[in-house]
Amino acid sequence: MLHSRRIWRHACDHHRKIATSAASCIEGSQDVTSNTGQHLLLSSNSRCLKGLTLRESESAHTHLLKCGVLDSDIYARNNLIEVYSECGHPDYASKLFDEIPFWDSEVWNSAASAGVQRFEKCADSGAKYDQFLPLSSLGFLRSLTLLETKSVHAYLLKSGILYSEISTRSKLVEAYSEHGRMDYTLMIFKEIPSFNSVTWNLILSGCNKRFLFYDCWRVFVEMHRKGVDMDEFTYGSVLSTCCALARALYGEQVYGFVLKNGFFSDGYVRSGMIDLFSRCSRIHDCIRVLHDIECANVVCWNSVVSGAVRSNNNWVALEVFSQMHCHESLVPNAFTFSSVFTACAALKKLELGDSVHGLVIKSGDGADIFVGTTIVNFYAKCGSIDDALKQFRLMPERNTVSWSAIISGFSQKGDSASAVLILKEMQSLRVDINKFTVSSALAACAYPYMVGEALQIHCWSLKKGLDLDPVVKASLINAYSKAGRIDLSETSFTEAHNLEQSCIWSTMISAFVDSEHYDKAAIYFKRMLKNDVTPDTFGASVVLSVIECLCFGTQVHGYILKAGLASDVSVGSSICMMYSKCDDLGSSLKAFEVLENKDYISWTSMIAGFVEHGLGKEAIDLFKEMRFEAFIPDQKLLSAVLNACSVLESLKLGREMHAFTLRIGYAQHFITDEALVNMYSKCADLDSARIVFHMMPFKSQVARSSLISGLTKIGFINEAMALIMDMLRSDTKIDAYSISSIISALAISGESRIGNQLHGHVIKAGLESESFLGSSLVTMYSNCGNISECHRVFQKIIAPDVAAWTAMIISYGNHGKVSNALESFELMKKSGMVPDAATFVGILSACSHSGLVEEGLFHLNSMITEYGIEPGYKHYICMVDLLGRAGRLEEAKNLILNKPLEPIPLEWATLLAACRVHGHNELGKLAADKLLELQPEDAGAYVSASNISAKAGDWDDVLRIRDSMKKQGVNKLQPGWSCV
């Protein structure tokens, strides 16, 4: 081996010496004879001429013309054409070829290798075009046009060379592949099937280059059928095809041949298989292929790391990198570090990334532009913008991606001014600015105070033509929207020329949703469909999020099914949420069940939908169906389940969920802590609620409100007020819900002094117009007997809801102002509010207090016929009281017996009280007997029945009732007493 290398080096040195000597002789001997020049070229031949420069070759050409050697010596012409070709000037060779028309086959071959032959001229001259032309002219075939290649093809077919020489066919196949005409390549393949493995590999490679992946697979199948010998290049090409098609099953079959034929140790083949599995999100199979045998090929390890990053298995990527780092024979390179930094950025692991940065500096890969860019991006995404800027300034070379990364970092940090300054610096240095750079800069301008800068970038984009790009257009719409200028977003949208892009429509619809222009969002979605633009998954999800009309939502759902978007998990989750908001939980559950790939977002959406509709048991049952081996629940899902426990008021289930939350590592997380405080407060376990609340590092407004609500519910008003005072002293904003909870408790207790103070804070905080807070104040002042203040508070509510109107109606009724109550009811209906069951309780109660029997019967009937509300026990009790007060006792009895609901003790007790007032002893005895049947332990019922019998003079019945009391063990209640 060493001897061969010495001979080769000696030959090269000798060749260079001859070339230099020849050039010197040609330039220095102006008086030399033609024989001398001819001898020079004949003796030094083409190897000597190959060492000459272009200037030296031109000198030789001039001398040969002057001496006449070029006209008489075929070898001189041949060698001169070759040297012009080697110097990269086929135009000189072509000119020489055309000026001297007499050539033999040897010169034709030389001219062909220079890429300037004319096959038609060759055929016309009758020169023999020998079979060695294709063997020596691979470079020439690549330099030909497609038309000239076809001429070669025709000549080879005519001469029969194509059928006899396999190497000729291979080079013709490669020439067609270079021109991108795989149809001609496959035609040759079908007509002349006899190829060697090199030609087959060329066809596979050509199909992959031209994205003809199915053709590539068919060629591979044909190779297998004909038993062609396959090598690592064959398997590598076909695995690339399987990767492009995302067909893991095909790849597994190919890898079976790889193992069978002994190519599994080849790095090219293994990296192809790893890429295929990573593309199909089968990262564990990637690792299995990597560890089939001991692998010291860094390319295979890089494929696993990058594949894990692409499939968002970032922890797996870091684990593989750690194993790679411990392997003595493996040295991570720039590709390795780029993937690792991407994983660290996704996981926000700043310390780990710092350690990897140290390895980069130690290995010397920090100067690589791609590694440097990923380091800048890593620090920017981790929020360490100072380190990102430092790394950016230290980079010896920067590209557009580097500049875009640092601009994006400032944008994510909220430093809009620095992002714009970097963009201006980029412009001053004349660095190419692409659509991603502009998009990052516009994201930094998505604030009201940056509208001017956004307009400047917009104008610059118009000037450079970048505004035509969908990415830039979408960024403009989004920036203007977030800056509060939805009008500019709409203007930018109307200026777009490529409205067939769904991303632009989706961004505009999303901008309307963010700006709470829900009607326009729906209008633009309809326009999008009229323009035959199919929405993408993002646009479909955005539209579904704002739909509150079941009819429209069903239509959109139908279109999504037709467009094939329902299989996307984000769209599926949005469909579930849409039906839940439209109070159609049945359809929501059906949409959830047909989802093939449910993630934690879809599970959370469905569970939260059950909780919002008060179906806590169904939410818990659905949570139990989850497969926790697939993914770990996040804090939002756990919060939804804890809220389900709150709805059920199940302390046992709540404690179990608390333990589960601690076990999976969500201790002291503010979202789950808020839900825990709410759950313990609703379940009346205030000790646990206080413990969780005091352990919270940041006591949120939601947690405070939940605890205050729990305290007021049990009657700990002073402690609730103490929390309110702590919030005031710490300048924490008090929400209307917290105050409403205390005011509701004060309404029950009738403590107007504290209520007046809270009312003053409500006015000071500007919350007096809140509907639910106003209704609590109305109820409080009503119970305190201040009906005029009730009216004043109600008038301050800007848009009273049903609860506020109901509170005002009940207050009027309780204070005997029936006409005001009925008038308020009519005003409520005129305002567009639909009364609910509680509203009718207030109306019937007011009619009862005033004895308006016909009015009460009318409203009871309208409640059923007009509003479809089935009367409950409270409504029937009001009507029994109303009829009883009016002396229509038989009607009251018939109402109790004939109504759809089973009688309850309070109805008979109400009728019994009316019978005592009106002296209807027989009916009173019936009511008393019915009451004692339903409530035999009620002492008051026995006393009332005894009084009825005593008033009628039936003393035997009085004795019977007293004996029954003794047998039941019921004692007469002690009389009350008063300090007054």
PyMOL commands that set and color helices and strands:
alter all, ss='L'
color gray80, all
select helices_A, chain A and resi 2-28+34-49+54-67+69-72+74-86+90-99+105-113+119-125+132-135+138-143+146-159+161-164+166-178+182-191+197-209+213-226+232-245+248-261+267-279+283-290+298-310+314-326+334-347+350-363+365-367+369-381+385-394+400-413+416-428+435-444+448-464+466-468+470-482+486-494+502-514+518-530+537-546+550-563+569-581+585-593+600-612+616-624+635-648+651-663+670-682+686-695+701-714+717-729+736-749+752-765+771-783+787-796+802-814+818-830+837-850+853-865+873-885+889-898+905-918+921-934+939-951+955-968
alter helices_A, ss='H'
color red, helices_A
deselect
rebuild
show_as cartoon
